[in-house]
Amino acid sequence: MYSVFITRSLPDPIVEKIEQVAKVSMWEEEEVPVPQERLEKELEQADGILCLLTETIEEKLLLGADRLKIISNMAVGYNNIDVAAASKKGIMVTNTPGVLTETTADLTFALLMATARRIVESSTYLKNGKWQTWSPFQLTGQDVYGTTLGIIGMGRIGEAVARRAVGFGMNILYNNRSRNMEAEKQLGVIYTDFETLLRQSDFVCVLTPYTPETRNLIDREQLSWMKKTATLINTSRGGVVNEDALYEALVGHKIWAAGLDVFEEEPVPLNHPLLSLPQVVALPHIGSASIQTRMRMAELAAANLIDGLQGKKPKHLVNPAPSNIE
Ligand code: DGY
């Protein structure tokens, strides 16, 4: 029987499924990540692990992982794993694309609406007893209907956000590594260069994967191209946006607002300057956090893991399959 380590408490049906083929050891906590030492120890004896984006799996952690066949990440992003180091050891790495697309697009759009119409700020205003009267320009925000949305990264989630934006009568620009002709045809999205997108958009959604090439993709210069009335939404990874530059742009009123579901350091420290700004809506990385979607992600991560253990090519392999895999 195989040995599997699950790095966070998952629902019984998921664990039972894996137990049909493997002996399972699990970090039972829900709110505390597994300590690195425990992870390192488990990796020495595991044939497979099911992990989360909170686990940083670097080359040195894999040194003793001589039995490990598969790292199944319960996320679509896998920047937490050194894929090259895993590949060198013949370890498969998998992710969970597709099943979280619509849920993450919903949250992206929720952030867009919340920042445009100052939803969180307005609710806090009311709850803090500040609402004295209705007033013509009290808590006024920006229109969403009929404005221009710029999507950076026109993959599955980008397309799903664009579908929502069509319903709001938005003009949609996008930038991507390559043109998405299908999205252009189906959704009427328009490909533009990066600078034009930033200069013309009223809302910019960052949906590109986090790679060495996209680190600080949105930096001081890029923020300076944006309209004063524009909003930046990031539901990808914190490192794609330079947070110091974003803070400066917001404080200097160079852009209107920001909606952030992700941060360079997570959990974001409470004294982070961005959290002090009323025009920032900050969320604790909940893009895919619906009950149904998290179940689907766990099921898919389990299916990938089981395939890999059994020597089958998992459906969502992100690195080349080792030569002994069908
Ligand atoms: C992912 O799957 O990469 C998301 O960030 C998790 O919500």
Residues whose N, C-alpha, C, O or C-beta is under 5 A from the ligand:
A	BS01	DGY	M74 A75 V76 G77 S236 H285 G287 S288
